[in-house]
Amino acid sequence: MEKKPIFVITHSRSCSTAFERVFMTLRDILSIHHEPFGDAFYFGPEKISHAWQRWPPNKIVKSGKSHYTYDLVLQNVLDSGMDPTKRVFLKDMSYHIIPPSHSPNARPPSLQQHFAPNEAPNPTLLPTSILRSFRFVFLIRKPSSAIPSLHRCFIPPLSSLTDEHTLDPTELGYRELRILFDYLYPPASRSSKVVASDDEPLLIDADDLLADPAAVIHSLCTRLSLPYFPSMLSWPSQDDHDYALSLFQKYAGYHQDALNSTGLRPKPVSQIGQRPQSIEEENKDWELKYGNEAANMIREVVDMCQDDYEYLRQFRMQL
């Protein structure tokens, strides 16, 4: 079986945690890592996020991750790959490994030892040799679904769990996904009509996933040389819940829907965007739900992300 580590890379609120739960059912053959680089990005001594500036003073200490450097996270991931019975599977946000706009030249000191002398730069914080050791799976979702979902995390009742009240436009991830995609698959080397191969881009649109989970997951497993079982789409047991809770609890409030779910089932057409609202209908819907000021903010952020989403979507996996 192919042992190349699988790296699911995504943006905020892409249905990635539900997607991750599918592969948690294979935890007997996969070593699962849930947003590991977020520990260094948010909490460690090399933290890049500015979120700590608005957090309560004790939040970083209470996380238990205040000593997590990027190198420590990387070593934890790589060490888990030493188990001959398991293959590494990690899911993370693109902006955790691709410096956001407020720190474009950041390179964690702890990772310096891994870079070759005069190594050519790549857009991530990781050395190129390590970056290219992963089999990447890109997961995207249309901004008009993802951004309102993210906003919900910053208002009651979820804000009482997330302890966050501000949407940070530097921590969304669409632009960073596009940057990484173009680095791994330069425009001159591919076209929008992708031919299946070991090196093909693997990019999934959440609308496709939610429309037919079985077909998308089955196709992806084939491409990743993973076994597929229909039972992967269900996780009804208490053991399944407890395992998910052990991974998700570090980001309380953000994963409630996925944590409380018992499976991934096809959504009705009306819920997966096959009959899209007009911009005017979206604006009205958001204003009714969140108020005029929030609706205007959501529209601005959605519009900011739309071009990158549309660009990436043309390369989505064909079944």
C-alpha positions as CSV (number, residue, x, y, z in Angstrom):
1,M,0.0,0.0,0.0
2,E,1.2,3.5,-0.8
3,K,2.5,5.2,2.4
4,K,2.8,8.8,1.2
5,P,1.3,10.9,4.0
6,I,-2.1,12.4,3.1
7,F,-2.5,16.1,3.7
8,V,-6.0,17.5,3.4
9,I,-5.5,21.3,3.1
10,T,-8.5,23.6,3.2
11,H,-9.9,27.0,4.2
12,S,-12.3,27.9,7.1
13,R,-15.7,26.3,7.2
14,S,-15.3,24.0,4.2
15,C,-17.1,21.0,5.8
16,S,-13.6,19.7,6.3
17,T,-14.3,18.3,9.8
18,A,-17.2,16.2,8.6
19,F,-14.9,15.1,5.7
20,E,-12.3,14.3,8.3
21,R,-14.7,12.2,10.3
22,V,-15.1,9.9,7.3
23,F,-11.5,9.0,7.5
24,M,-11.5,8.7,11.2
25,T,-13.4,5.5,10.7
26,L,-10.1,4.1,9.2
27,R,-8.1,5.0,12.4
28,D,-6.9,1.4,12.6
29,I,-4.8,2.0,9.4
30,L,-4.5,5.8,9.5
31,S,-2.7,8.0,12.0
32,I,-5.1,11.0,12.2
33,H,-3.8,14.6,12.9
34,H,-6.4,17.3,13.3
35,E,-5.1,20.8,12.4
36,P,-1.7,20.1,14.1
37,F,0.0,23.2,12.7
38,G,-2.6,25.4,14.3
39,D,-1.0,24.6,17.6
40,A,2.1,26.5,16.6
41,F,0.3,29.1,14.5
42,Y,-2.0,30.2,17.4
43,F,-0.4,29.1,20.7
44,G,3.4,28.4,20.4
45,P,6.4,30.7,20.8
46,E,6.6,31.1,17.0
47,K,2.9,32.0,16.7
48,I,2.0,33.9,13.5
49,S,-1.7,34.6,14.2
50,H,-2.6,37.9,15.8
51,A,-5.5,36.3,17.6
52,W,-3.7,36.3,20.9
53,Q,-3.9,40.1,20.9
54,R,-7.7,39.9,21.5
55,W,-7.7,36.8,23.7
56,P,-7.9,36.6,27.5
57,P,-4.4,36.6,29.0
58,N,-4.6,33.0,30.1
59,K,-6.0,31.4,26.9
60,I,-2.6,30.4,25.5
61,V,-1.5,28.8,28.8
62,K,-4.8,27.0,29.2
63,S,-4.4,25.5,25.7
64,G,-1.4,23.4,26.9
65,K,0.2,24.2,23.6
66,S,2.3,27.2,24.5
67,H,5.5,25.3,23.9
68,Y,4.5,23.9,20.5
69,T,7.0,25.1,17.8
70,Y,6.5,24.3,14.2
71,D,9.3,21.8,14.4
72,L,7.7,20.0,17.3
73,V,4.5,19.7,15.3
74,L,6.3,18.5,12.3
75,Q,8.2,15.9,14.2
76,N,5.0,14.6,15.8
77,V,3.5,14.2,12.4
78,L,6.6,12.5,10.9
79,D,7.1,10.3,13.9
80,S,3.6,8.9,13.6
81,G,4.6,7.8,10.1
82,M,7.2,5.4,11.5
83,D,4.4,3.0,12.5
84,P,4.5,0.4,9.6
85,T,0.8,-0.4,10.2
86,K,-0.5,3.1,9.7
87,R,-0.4,5.9,7.1
88,V,-0.4,9.5,8.1
89,F,-3.6,11.5,7.5
90,L,-3.7,15.1,8.5
91,K,-6.1,18.0,7.9
92,D,-5.1,21.6,8.3
93,M,-5.8,25.1,7.3
94,S,-3.8,26.6,4.4
95,Y,-3.0,29.7,6.4
96,H,-1.4,27.6,9.1
97,I,1.5,26.7,6.8
98,I,1.3,29.6,4.3
99,P,2.1,32.9,6.0
100,P,-0.9,35.2,5.8
101,S,-0.7,38.7,4.4
102,H,0.4,40.3,7.7
103,S,3.6,38.2,7.9
104,P,4.5,37.3,4.3
105,N,8.2,36.5,5.1
106,A,7.8,34.6,8.3
107,R,9.9,31.4,8.7
108,P,9.8,29.7,12.1
109,P,13.3,29.5,13.6
110,S,12.7,26.0,14.7
111,L,12.4,24.8,11.1
112,Q,15.7,26.3,9.9
113,Q,17.6,23.1,10.5
114,H,15.5,21.3,7.8
115,F,16.3,23.7,5.0
116,A,19.1,22.9,2.6
117,P,21.8,25.6,2.1
118,N,20.6,28.1,-0.5
119,E,17.3,26.3,-0.8
120,A,14.9,27.9,-3.3
121,P,11.9,29.4,-1.6
122,N,8.5,27.9,-1.7
123,P,5.3,29.7,-0.6
124,T,4.9,27.7,2.7
125,L,6.8,27.6,6.0
126,L,7.9,24.0,5.3
127,P,11.1,22.9,3.5
128,T,10.4,21.9,-0.1
129,S,11.6,18.3,0.5
130,I,9.0,17.8,3.3
131,L,6.3,19.7,1.4
132,R,6.6,17.4,-1.6
133,S,6.6,14.3,0.6
134,F,2.8,14.8,1.1
135,R,-0.1,13.7,-1.1
136,F,-2.3,16.8,-1.0
137,V,-6.0,16.8,-1.1
138,F,-7.6,20.3,-1.6
139,L,-11.1,20.9,-0.2
140,I,-13.0,24.0,-1.1
141,R,-16.5,25.4,-0.5
142,K,-18.3,28.3,-2.1
143,P,-17.7,31.5,0.0
144,S,-21.5,32.3,0.2
145,S,-21.8,29.1,2.3
146,A,-18.5,29.2,4.2
147,I,-18.3,32.8,5.3
148,P,-21.8,33.0,6.9
149,S,-21.0,29.7,8.7
150,L,-17.8,31.3,10.0
151,H,-19.6,34.4,11.2
152,R,-21.9,32.2,13.2
153,C,-18.9,31.1,15.3
154,F,-18.4,34.7,16.5
155,I,-22.0,35.4,17.6
156,P,-24.2,33.8,20.3
157,P,-24.7,31.0,21.0
158,L,-21.4,29.6,19.5
159,S,-19.3,32.6,20.6
160,S,-19.8,31.4,24.2
161,L,-17.8,28.3,23.2
162,T,-15.3,29.7,20.7
163,D,-14.6,32.8,22.9
164,E,-14.2,34.7,19.7
165,H,-16.2,37.7,18.4
166,T,-14.2,38.9,15.4
167,L,-13.8,37.5,11.9
168,D,-10.2,38.0,10.8
169,P,-10.0,38.3,7.0
170,T,-6.3,37.2,7.1
171,E,-7.4,33.8,8.4
172,L,-9.7,32.5,5.7
173,G,-7.5,30.5,3.5
174,Y,-8.8,30.8,-0.1
175,R,-5.9,32.9,-1.4
176,E,-3.3,30.6,0.4
177,L,-4.9,27.5,-1.2
178,R,-4.6,29.1,-4.6
179,I,-1.0,30.0,-4.0
180,L,-0.1,26.4,-2.9
181,F,-2.1,24.9,-5.8
182,D,-0.3,26.9,-8.4
183,Y,3.0,26.1,-6.8
184,L,2.4,22.3,-6.7
185,Y,0.7,22.3,-10.1
186,P,2.1,25.3,-12.2
187,P,-0.3,26.6,-14.8
188,A,2.1,25.6,-17.6
189,S,2.0,22.0,-16.5
190,R,-1.7,21.3,-16.4
191,S,-5.1,22.3,-17.8
192,S,-8.6,22.5,-16.4
193,K,-9.3,19.1,-17.9
194,V,-7.4,16.8,-15.5
195,V,-6.4,13.3,-16.5
196,A,-6.3,10.8,-13.7
197,S,-2.8,9.9,-12.7
198,D,-0.6,9.5,-9.6
199,D,0.3,13.1,-9.8
200,E,-3.1,14.6,-10.6
201,P,-4.4,17.4,-8.4
202,L,-7.0,16.1,-6.0
203,L,-9.4,18.9,-5.3
204,I,-12.9,18.4,-3.9
205,D,-15.7,21.0,-3.9
206,A,-17.9,20.6,-0.8
207,D,-21.1,20.9,-2.9
208,D,-20.0,17.8,-4.8
209,L,-19.2,16.0,-1.5
210,L,-22.6,16.9,0.0
211,A,-24.5,16.0,-3.1
212,D,-23.1,12.4,-3.3
213,P,-20.8,11.6,-0.4
214,A,-20.4,7.9,-1.3
215,A,-19.3,8.6,-4.9
216,V,-16.9,11.3,-3.9
217,I,-15.3,9.4,-1.0
218,H,-15.1,6.1,-3.1
219,S,-13.4,7.9,-5.9
220,L,-11.0,9.7,-3.6
221,C,-10.1,6.5,-1.8
222,T,-9.3,4.8,-5.1
223,R,-7.0,7.7,-6.0
224,L,-5.3,7.6,-2.6
225,S,-4.9,3.8,-2.6
226,L,-7.1,3.5,0.5
227,P,-9.8,0.9,1.0
228,Y,-13.4,2.1,0.7
229,F,-16.3,0.8,2.8
230,P,-19.9,2.2,2.8
231,S,-19.6,2.1,6.6
232,M,-17.1,5.0,6.4
233,L,-20.0,7.3,6.0
234,S,-21.4,6.5,9.4
235,W,-20.0,6.9,12.9
236,P,-22.9,6.2,15.3
237,S,-21.0,4.7,18.3
238,Q,-20.0,6.3,21.5
239,D,-16.4,5.3,20.8
240,D,-16.6,7.2,17.5
241,H,-17.9,10.3,19.4
242,D,-15.3,10.1,22.1
243,Y,-12.5,9.8,19.6
244,A,-13.7,12.8,17.6
245,L,-14.1,14.8,20.9
246,S,-10.5,14.0,21.8
247,L,-9.3,15.7,18.6
248,F,-11.8,18.5,18.3
249,Q,-12.0,19.8,21.8
250,K,-9.0,22.2,21.4
251,Y,-11.2,24.3,19.1
252,A,-14.4,24.3,21.2
253,G,-17.5,25.6,19.3
254,Y,-16.1,25.4,15.8
255,H,-16.9,21.7,15.3
256,Q,-20.2,21.3,17.0
257,D,-22.1,20.1,13.9
258,A,-19.5,17.6,12.9
259,L,-19.0,16.5,16.5
260,N,-22.7,15.8,17.0
261,S,-23.2,14.1,13.7
262,T,-23.5,10.4,13.2
263,G,-22.7,10.2,9.5
264,L,-22.4,12.0,6.2
265,R,-25.5,11.7,4.1
266,P,-26.6,13.4,0.8
267,K,-28.2,16.8,1.4
268,P,-31.4,17.9,-0.3
269,V,-30.8,19.8,-3.5
270,S,-32.0,23.0,-1.8
271,Q,-29.2,22.8,0.8
272,I,-26.3,22.1,-1.5
273,G,-26.5,25.1,-3.8
274,Q,-27.6,23.5,-7.0
275,R,-30.3,26.2,-7.1
276,P,-28.2,29.2,-6.1
277,Q,-29.7,32.3,-4.6
278,S,-29.1,35.6,-6.4
279,I,-26.8,38.1,-4.8
280,E,-29.8,40.1,-3.8
281,E,-31.5,37.1,-2.2
282,E,-28.3,36.2,-0.3
283,N,-27.9,39.8,1.0
284,K,-31.5,39.8,2.2
285,D,-31.2,36.4,3.9
286,W,-28.0,37.5,5.7
287,E,-29.6,40.8,6.8
288,L,-32.6,39.0,8.2
289,K,-30.4,36.5,10.1
290,Y,-27.5,38.7,11.2
291,G,-28.5,42.4,10.8
292,N,-27.5,45.0,8.2
293,E,-23.9,45.6,9.4
294,A,-23.0,41.9,9.6
295,A,-24.6,41.3,6.2
296,N,-22.5,44.0,4.6
297,M,-19.4,42.5,6.2
298,I,-20.3,39.0,5.0
299,R,-20.9,40.2,1.5
300,E,-17.5,42.1,1.4
301,V,-15.6,39.0,2.6
302,V,-17.5,36.6,0.2
303,D,-16.7,38.9,-2.7
304,M,-13.0,39.0,-1.6
305,C,-12.8,35.2,-1.7
306,Q,-15.0,34.5,-4.8
307,D,-12.3,34.8,-7.5
308,D,-9.9,32.4,-5.7
309,Y,-12.8,29.9,-5.2
310,E,-13.9,30.0,-8.8
311,Y,-10.3,29.6,-10.0
312,L,-9.8,26.5,-7.9
313,R,-13.2,25.0,-8.6
314,Q,-12.3,24.5,-12.3
315,F,-9.9,21.8,-11.2
316,R,-12.3,19.9,-8.9
317,M,-12.1,16.2,-9.1
318,Q,-14.2,14.5,-11.8
319,L,-16.0,11.3,-10.9
